[in-house]
Amino acid sequence: MREVHVSQIVEAVKKLCINANYYMTEDIRNVIEKARSEETFEIAENILDKILLNGDIAKDENVPICQDTGMCLVFITLGQEIHIVGGGLEEAINEGVRQGYEEGYLRKSVVNDPIIRINTKDNTPAIINYEIVKGDKFKITVAPKGFGSENMSALKMLKPSDGVEGVKKFILQTVKDAGPNACPPLVIGVGIGGSFDKVTLLAKKALIRSTEERNKDEYYRSLEEELLEKINALGIGPQGFGGKTTALAINIETYPTHIAGLPVAVNINCHATRHAEIEL
């Protein structure tokens, strides 16, 4: 059994919080550059240029890509053969977030209660999801999520009779309703199946899949491509000023569901779609 000390976890989470907020991922840069090469609307071209420039400045000057440095989402893939030593796993993750947001001069955006709303002043607690797997793998993914885009996300419990057309209609309507409010061009995570709680997790996890990686299932890969084309035909465009680039990618994740249900969740993210990961 392999041991991992909590000090390693604290340090890893701290660095991931900073890196995710400072540095645009390669896949995001690639799809933005591709979109820029295909744009024909001058305003849209100009905005995409500024998005790329903003990413360069953030990298060169070690500053956040966006002023909303998000609520910290953490995905843990934990092998059964891993033994955490020196303290508690959850406490270590939150300590890493606390240190990362302090040392990285990242905005603290978390309040202690949804109604009372007193700022916790260190961006904790994080939202942590665990996946237990065989072996001794230990992967940490940090995905800061701003709420300009999070607030535009939606969940709907469709009926099986609504079918795939109902799914498409709901996704397109969610993007239309979001309009410019989620800082397009967007990356859109979609969950289909499972239950009320599972489907939202699917949609969230879809956002940390590379924008250059399509669904492995041919049916859903085709659906991703079809929906991306229809979303970009809406004409919302970068920052809502029009153009061909309303979304950079749509990633769909699925799970078996009940005979009486067809849950669908749409988790919208802005063009930055920040995330960083490490294996310990």
Secondary structure, 3 states (H helix, E strand, C coil): CEEEEHHHHHHHHHHHHHHHHHCCCHHHHHHHHHHHHHCCCHHHHHHHHHHHHHHHHHHHHCCCCCCCCCEEEEEEEEECCEEEECCCHHHHHHHHHHHHHHHCCCCCCCECCCCCCCECCCCCCCEEEEEEECCCCEEEEEEEECHHHHCCCEEEEECHHHHHHHHHHHHHHHHHHHCCCCCCCEEEEEEEEECHHHHHHHHHHHCCCCCCCCCCCHHHHHHHHHHHHHHHCCCCCHHHCCCCCCEEEEEEEEEEECCCCEEEEEEEECCCCCCEEEEC
